[in-house]
Amino acid sequence: MEQESKEKLASVSSLVTVFENSRTPGAAIKVSKLEAERHLPGYSLTPSAEPWKESHVGESLGSEPRTVSRRYLNSLKNKLSSGAWRKSCQPEIHPGPGTQMPEEKRIVQELLETEKAYVARLHLLDQVFFQELLREARSSKAFPEDVVRLIFSNISSIYQFHAQFFLPELQWRLDDWTATPRIGDVIQKLAPFLKMYSEYVKNFERAAELLATWTDKSAPFQEVITRIQSSEASGSLTLQHHMLEPVQRIPRYELLLKEYIQKLPAQAPDRADAQKALDMIFSAAQHSNSAITEMERLQDLWEVYQRLGLEDDIVDPSNTLLREGPVLKISFRRSDPMERYLFLFNNMLLYCVPKVIQVGAHFQVRTRIDVAGMKVRELTDAEFPHSFLVSGKQRTLELQARSQEEMISWMQACQAAIDQVEKRNETFKAAVQGPEGDTQEQELQSEELGLRAPQWVRDKMVTMCMRCKEPFNALTRRRHHCRACGYVVCAKCSDYRAELKYDDNRPNRVCFHCYTFLTGSVLPEDKEDRRRGILEKGSAAGSEQSLMCSFLQLVGDKWGKSGPRGWCVIPQDDPLVLYIYAAPQDMRAHTSIPLLGYQVTAGTQADPRLFQLQQSGQLYTFKAETEELRDRWVKAMERAASGWSPGRPDDGDLSD
C-alpha cells in the first residue's frame, strides 16, 4: 500500500512535465506491457503484441472508410447529452450474491469500466494507427509524415493523460472506496487538463478530410489502415469511428457525474466536491463546443473566400460572416434592377456580381464598403418596393429585397455590424439611422461633401439640369452626375474637377456648387446663379414639405409636349398653387396652376379615376392611379380653390 501511494504521488507530481514533453513534434508515448499492467491491474490493452497483423488484407472489412461530415460533428453538441450512447456501451456489473452495491459506487464502477475501454481505444489510435502510419511514411516516403501528424493532432497527449494519470487515479480510488468513498476531488484535480480536447476537436474535420484524401491517393497509406481495421483489436470499426471517440468522451463524463450527484445521500461529504467537479467538466465541454464553433466559422469563411476568388485584400481569418444573399441593384440609368449578391462581414460589405461561367470564383467583387462610417435606411419608392439605401465612404447603393421581411433582415444585420464597430472603436462615432427624409439624406451635409460617396439621383427622376434648370436632350445637353453631391447635371454645370477623399483624393467630375465648396475657388461672374424664375421651385423640396403630391396622368391635348404623366405637388409654403413637374427630382416645374376660384369636378361613370379643374374656359383633366388617390386630390384642390391655407384647426394630412 505504501508503495502504491508513492507511485500515485510521483505520477501526479510529474503531470505537467509529461505534458510539456509530449507536445514536442514527433513525440511518441511508449508504454511497455509491464507499465500498462502496473497502471491497469487485471486489464490488458492488447491481446497480443501486434494483433493487427493477425489478419490478412484479403480479410478486410467490406465497407470503405467513411468520412464523418461536419453536419454529424455539429449534431454531437446537441445529441450527446441525450444519454442514448450509454445503451450500447454500458458495462454490466454483477455484484456478488447477497450483496447490494451502493448506487454511487455502481456509477463510479461504470465510470472506471468505460474509462478502461476508452484508454484501449486511445491506445489503438496512438500506438497502433499513428505509429504504424509514421513508420510507413518514413520507410516508403509514399506520403508525408506531416500529414500523419495533422490527422492525429494531439492524440498522444490525450492518450498519455488518460493512461498514466486519469485511469490510475480512478482505479486507486475505487480500490480504496471503503476508506475514501469519494470521487469529486480526483476529478477536480484532473478536469482542467480536459481542455486539451479543444485542439483535437478543432482539427477533427480537417483530419477526416485528410484521411479520406490520402486513402484514395496513396496505396501504402490505404494498405496500413485496411490491415489494422481488419484486426480483432479494431473491433470491425473504421479509423474514422475510432477517431470520433475523443469527441464524444467529455459529454459522457458529464452525464455520469450528474447521475453520481443525484444518487449521493443528502449529507454525503463528496457532494460539494462532486458538484464543483461537474462545473469544471461542463467548462471543459463548453471549451470543446467553442472549438467546434470556431472550426465551423473558419471553414465557412474559407468556403466564402474560395467563392470570391481568394483576393488578398479580403482574405482575413479574423473576419466573421454575418449574412449573405442575393439582392437587386436599382440602377440610376436603367429602368429594370440588376441581380447582385452581398456578403456582409463584421468589418466590410462586399457588393458582388455573379459570374456566368463559375469556374473557380463564383463572384466578382465590384465594391468593398467599410462598415465603419456606413449608414443604412429604408427608401420610400413606390416603383421599387422593399428597397433600402446603404451609404458608405466608398460608395452608396440603392438595393431592393425580395420581400419586406428580407429588407428588414438586411437592414438589421447592417445596423448590428455598424453598432459593433462603434463599440470597438470609441474614437469614431458613426451616424445612426434617423427619421430624416430622402432628400435630406440625398443632399449631403456640407461637411460630408467629398468624404463619403453620395446617393446618385436616378436619371429618369429628372428632366432638366438640377443646377441651371435647363432641359436635357440627347444631343446638346446630356445627363452627367456630380461625384460629390450625386445631382444630375449638364456638361456645362459639371465642367469642373475636384479631389474627393472617399476616392483616394483622385480628381472627379463635380458641379460648380461642390467645386466652390471643395476648392474654395471663386467662380467667374458668368458662372454664377441667375435669379430664380417663378417656376423654379424644386420638386424634391416641395414634395418633402407638401400638402399633397403624387404622379397623375395628364389627359387631353391641353398639356402639349409636357408628356402623359406629371409629378404634381401642392406645397405647404404655396398652398393655393398646383405645380406640375416632368419628374420628381426636377428643379423647375413646367406648369403652375393658381387653384383659387377653380371648380373641381369628380370623375365620370366611364372612368371614376378622372377629375377636372375648370374656370373661365380653362379645363384641365387628370387621372389618378386609384379612386382613393383621386378622392384625396379632389379634397386638396377644393380646399385650395376655396382659399384654405394650412394652420387651421381642421387641418388634415393629405400628403401621399
N, C-alpha and C positions, 0 to 999 in steps of 0.2 A: 504493500500500500504506500509505503514511504517512497519507494522507487517510482510509482505511478505519479505521485504528487510532484516529484522533482521533474519528471518528463513533461507533465502538464504545465508547470511554471516555465520551463525552458521553451516550450512550443509557443506559449502566449507571448512571452517577452521578446521572442525573435520575429514576431509577426511583421513588423514594419520593415525590418531588414530584408526579409524574404521577398516582400512585395517590391522593394526597390530593385533587388537583383533580378526579379522575374520580368521586369519591364524592359530590360536591355534587349536590343534586336537579336533574334536568333536564340534567345534563352529557352532552353527546354528543360522541363521538370523530369527528373529521373528518379522514380520511386521504385526501389527494388522490391522483390516479393517479400523479403523479410521485413522491410519497412512497412509495407502495406498490411502485413499480418499484425504488426505491432500496433498500428493505429486502428485496424478493423478486426477486432477479435472475432473469430468464428466466421469471417466473411472473406471470400477471395474475389479480387477484382476480375481476374481472368481465369477461365477453366484450364488453360494451358498457356505455355509461354508465347506461342504465336497462333492463337485459334483461328485467325483469319486466313491461314494458309492450309487449313484442313479441307477446304472445298476447292474445286476446280472452276475455272472460268466458265466452262460449259454448263455448270450448275447454277449460274447466276440467276438473279431474280428476273421474272418475265417482264416487269414494268421498268421503263426508263426512269431515271431520277426526275422528279417533277420540281419545277421552280415554285417556291412559295411566293404568292403575289403580295403586293403592298396592301391590297384590299383585305386579304386574310390577316396580314400582320396588324393592320389598323383595327380590325374587329376584336383582336385579343384584348385590347384595353377595356372593352365593354363586356366581353363574353366570359373572360376567365373567372370573374367574380361570381358566376352563377353556381359554381360547385359541381357542374356536370363532369368535370375531368376526374373527380375522385371516384366515380362509379367503376372505372376501368382499372385504376391503379391503386385502389385502397387495399392494403395488405390485410389478410385475415389473421387475427390474433386470437389464439385459443388459450385462455387461462386454464390452469390445472384443475382437476376435479375438486369440487367442494370449495373453491376459492372464488372470490368476486373482486376483480381488479377495479380500483377507483377510476372513475371516468377521466379525471385529469391525467392520471398516469397512462391510461389507454391512449389518449391523444398524443402524449409525449412519445409513447412507443411507436405510434403510427408515424410521427414526425421522423423518428430515428430510422425506421424501415424505409420510408420514402427517400430519406437522405442517402442511405446506402445505395439504393437503386440509382439515384441521381449521380452520385460520385462514380458509379460504374459507367454511366453514360458519358460523363466528362472524361473519364479515363480513355474510353473508346475514341472520343473526339480528339483529345490532345496527344495521347501516347501512341495511338494506332493510326487514325486517318492523317493527322497533322504530320507526325514523324515519318510515316511511310511516304507521303507525298513529297516532303522535303528531301528525303533520301533519293527518291526517283528523280527529282529536279536536279540534284547535284550530280548524279551519275549520268543521266541521259541527256541533260541540257535540252530536253524536249519542251519544257515550259519554265518560265522564270520562278525563282524562289520567292520573289516579292508577291507574286500572285497568290501563292500558298499562304503567305503571312497575312495578306489582306483578307483572304477568305475566312481564316480562323481568328483574326483580330486578337483580342487579349484572352483567348480561351485558356492559355497556360496559367495565367494569373488566377482566373476563376477556379480552375481545377486544383491548383495548389492550395488556395484558401479553403476550399471545402474538404479536400482530402487530408490536409495536415492540421487544420485548426477547427473548423466548424463541426465536422463529423466526430472527431475525437472528443471534443468538449461535450457534445450531446451524449456520446456513449458513456463517458465517465460520470456524467450527472445522473443518467438513468441507472447505472450500476450502483450508485450511492444514494438512490432515491429514498430509502428508509431513513437515512440520517439527514438528507438535504432534499426535501420534496419541493423543489422549485426549479424553474427554467428561465424565468424572466431576466435574471441577472446575466446569464450566459448570452442570451440573445442581445441584450443591451450592449454588452461588451463588443460583440462582433458585427452587429447590424450596420454600423457606419460604413463598413467595407463593402456592403452590398451595392453601394453606389457605383462601384466599378462596372456594374452591368450596363450602365447607360452607354458606355463606349461600345460594348458588344451589340446592344440593341440598335444603336445609331448606324452601325456598319452592316446590320443584318441583310437588308435588301440588296445593298451593293455586293455583299458576299454571295447571295443567291444568284445574282446576275453573272458574276464572275464564274461561279461554279457551273452554271448552265453553258456559258460561252466556251470555257476550256474543256468541258466534257465533249462538246461537239468538235472542237478544234484540234485537240491533241489525243491521239490514240493511247499513248502511255499513261496519260492522266486518267483517261476513262478506264483503262485496264486495272489500275491500282484501286480506284473507287469500287469498281464492279467486284473485284476479288474480295475486298473487305466486306462489302454489303452482303455477299453470298455466304459469309461465315456465320457460325452459330452465335458468336458474340454480338453481331449486329441485330439479331432478333428479327430478320426478314424485313427490316426497315431501311429506307434510303438515308443517305447522308443528310439531305435536307431536313428530314424529320428529326434526326438526332440534333442537328444544329438549332432546331426550334425549342428544344428543352430549356436552355438557359433563359429564353424569352418568357417562358411560362412559369419559371420557378418562383419568383418573388410573390406573385399573386397567390401561389399555393401556400407559402409561408403565412401570408396574411390571413387566409381562411382558417388554417389550423390554429393559429394563435387566437383568433376571435372565438373559435369553439372552445379552446382551452380556458379562456377567461370566463366564458359562460358556465362551464362546468365547475369552476373553482367555488368552494364554500365562501360565504359572505365575509368571514373573518380570516380568510387564508392569508398567510404572511406574504405570499407571492403575488397577490392581486395588484398592488401598486407597481411593482417591477414589471409584471407582465403587461399592464396597460401602457407603461412607458415604452416597453419594447415594441408593442403593437404600433404606437405612434411613430417609432423610428422605422419600422418595416413599411408603414404607409408612406413615410417620407421617401424611402428608397424606391417604392413603387411609383410615386409621383415623379421622381427623378428619371426613371426609365420611360415613363409616359411622355415626359418633356423631351427626352431624347428622340422618341418616335415622332413627336410633333415637329421637332426641328429637322429631322431627317426628311419628313414629308414636305416641309416647306422648301428645303433646298432642292429636293427632287422636282417639285412643281416649278420652282424658279428656273432650274436648268432646262426643263422642257419648254418654258416660255422663251428663254433666251435662244434656244435652238430654232424655234418658230420665227424669231426675229432676225436670225442670221448671225448671232453671236457678235454683234457690233461692240467694239472695245469701249465706247463711251457709255454704254448702258449696262454691261455685264458687271454686276456687283453682288457678291453673295450676302451682303448685309441688307439688301433690299427685301421688302415684303410685298407680294402681290395682293392687292386689296380687292380688285374687281377687273373683269374683262368682259367684252361683249360687243356685238355689232350695234352701230347707230347709223343714222342718216345725216349727212352733212348738207346743211342749207347753203346753197351757192349764192353769191352776190351777183352772178351773171346768168346762170342757168335757172330755168323755172322749176325743174324737177330735182329733188335732192339726190345725193350720191351715196352709195354704200361705202361705209368706212368701218374701222374697228379700233376700239380703245383698250389700252392696258393702263390701269391705274395702280401705281406703286405708292409706297409711303412718301416718296420724295419727288415723283415726277408722273406726268400723264403723257403717254405715248399715243400720238394720233397716226394711225397706220392705214395703208391701202392694201387690200388682199391681192396677192399675186395670181395671175391667170394660170401660169404653169408653176405649180407648187413643188419644185424640186429644190431640196434644201430648205431655205427660208420660206415660210408661208406668207409673210407680210413684209412690206417695205415701210420703214419708219419715215413719215413725212415731216412730223414736227414733234419736238420734245418741249413740253411746258413744265417748268418747275412749279411744284406745289407751293413753295414759298412765294407769297405775293399773288397767288391765284385767287380769283373770285368766281362764284357760281351763283346763278339766279335763274328763275323761270322767265320765259318770254311769253308775252300775250300776243299771239299771232293767230288770227282766225284761219289763215291759209295753211299754216303748219301747226296743227295741234300737238301737244305733248313736247314742245320744243323748249330748250334751255340754253343758256349762254355760259360758256367757260372762257374767262378772260384771264390771260397770263401775261407775263413780261415779254415772252417771245411771240405770242400770237393769241388772237381772240377767235373763238369758234362758235358758230350757231349750229346747234345739233338738235336732232329730232329723234325721240324714242318711239318705240312701237306702241306704248300704252302709257297711261298716266302713272300707273304703279312703277313701271320701269323708269320713267323720268324721275320720279321721287327717289327711287332707289339710287340712281346715279348721282343725283344732287346730294343726297345724304352721305354717300360714300366719299364724294369730293370734299364736302364740308368737314367730315370727320378727319380726313387727311390734313386739311388746312389747319384744323384745331390742334392736331398733334404736333405739327410743325411749330405752331405758335407757342405751345407749352415747352418744347425742347429749346427754342431759341427766344429767350426773354428779351433780347435786344431788338428783335424785329416784331412789329405788330401789324399783321396783315389786316386789311379792311374786312369786316364781317358783313355778310349779306344783310341788306336792309330793305326797307319798303320803298326805295326810290323807284321812280317810273323809268320807262325805257329810254326816254330822251335824255334824262339826267345821267343815265349810265353811258349812253352813246357818246354824249359830248363830254369828253374827259375834262376833269378839273385842270385848270391851267398848270398847276404844279406837277401834274402827271403827264403832260404832253412830252412825248419822246422817251418816257421812262418805261411805258408798257404798251403793248400792241393794242390799237383801238379796235372797236367793233365797226366793221365796214358797213355802210349803208348799201343795201342791195340796189342794183341798177334799176330794176323795174319800179322801185319805190319813188323815183324822181323822174321828172321830165325836163328839168331845167337845172342849170348850174346852181349849186347851193350857196355860192358866193356872189356872183354877178347877176343871177336870176335870168340869164339868157337861155332860151330853149335849146335843147340838144338836137342835133340832126346827124345823119350817118356820114356826111362828107366834111363839113367845115367846122362842126362843133361836136366833138365826140366826148364820151364819158371817160374820166380818169378818177382815181381815188387818191386822196391825200393820205400819206402813210403815217401822219401824226394824229389827225382827228378822225379819219375814216369817212369824211364827207365825199360825195360825188361832185366833182368839179370839172370845168372845161380846161382845155390845154392852156389858155391864156391865164387863168387863175391859178394854175398849178405849175407854172413855168419857173419853179424855184427848187433848190436842193438844200437840205439841212441834215446835219449829222444827228442820228437817233440812237440813244443809248441802248434801247432794247434790241437793236440790230447791230450791236458791237461797234457803235459810232460810225457806221458806214453812211455816206450821203444818200438820202432818199428823196423822192419827189414829194413836195408838200405844197399846200396852198399858201397864199400870201399872208393870211392871218397867222398861221402857225410859223411861217418863216420869220415874220416880225418878232414874234414872241421868243422863238428858239435862238435867233441870232442877234437880236437887239438892233438889227438894221432898220433904217427909216426908209419907207417906200417912196418912190417918186410921186409927184402930185397926180400924174395921170393914172396912177395905180390905185389911188385911194378910193374909198367908197363914195359913191354918189348918193344923193338924198333919196330916201325910200319913197316909192310911189304908193298910191292908195291901195293897190292890190298886193303890196309886198308885206303880207303878214304870214310868217312861217306856219306851214301846215302842222308841223310836229309840235311846235309850241302851242298852237291853238288847240290841237287835239288833247294835249295834256291838261289844259285849263278850259275845257269846253262844256257847254250845256248839253250839246248833242253832237255826235259825229259818227259817221259810218259811210260805207260805199252805197251809192244809189245809181240805178240806171237812168240815164238821161234820154227821155223818149221824145221823138219828133225831130223836125228839121230846125227847130229853134236854136239848137246848140252848134250848128255848123261843123267846123273841123275839130271841135274840142273832144270828140270821141263819145262812145256809147255808155261810158261809165265814169263817174266822178267821185272824188272823196269830198264829202260835204261836211261843213263844220259851222256851228253857231258858237262863237267864242264867248266866254264869260265877260271879257272886258269890252265886247261889242255885241251885246245880246240881241240887237234888233237887225242884224245883218247876217245873211247866209253867204258863206264863202265856199266856192267850188274849185277844187284843185284837180289836176290830172293824176296826181299820185300823192300818197300820204306824207312823203318827206319833202314835197316841193316847198320852196321858199316864197312863192308868189302864186296867188290864185288867178285862174284865167277868167273867172266871173264872180261878181259880187252882186247880191240882190238885197236892197233895203226892204225888209219884210213889213214895215209899218203900213197898215191900211190894206194889205193884201187879203183876199178871201181864199180860205183853204177848203178844198173840196176833197172828200174821201173817194175811194175807188168805185168802179162800176161792177156790176154783176159778172161781166165778161172776164175781168181780171181784178179781183179785190185788192191786189197789192199796189195798184196805181193810186196816186193822189196828185192834185194840181194846185198851183198858185195862179190867181187871176186878179188883174187890176187894170182898168183903163185900156183895154185892148191887149195888155201883156198877158201871155199864157205860158206857164212853164209846167211840164209834165214829168213826174218822177215815178220810179218803180222800185219798191223795196224788195229785199230778198224774202221776207216773211210778212204776214199780216200783223204780227205783234210789233215788228220794227216799223211798219207803216203807221200804226196807231201812235207810237211814240213820236214819230216825226210830225204827224198831224197835230198832236198836242203841243209840241215845242213851237211849231210855226204859228199856231193860233195864239199862243201866249205872246210871241214876238209881234204878231200883227196887231194885237190889242195894246201894245206899248208896255208890256210887262218887262220888268228888269229883276235880276237876282237880288236877294237880300230880304225879300218879303216873307212873312210867316208861313205862307203856303207853298214855299219853295219845294220842289220835288227833284229827285235825281233822275234825269233823263239820259245821261251820258251812256254810251254803248260800252 
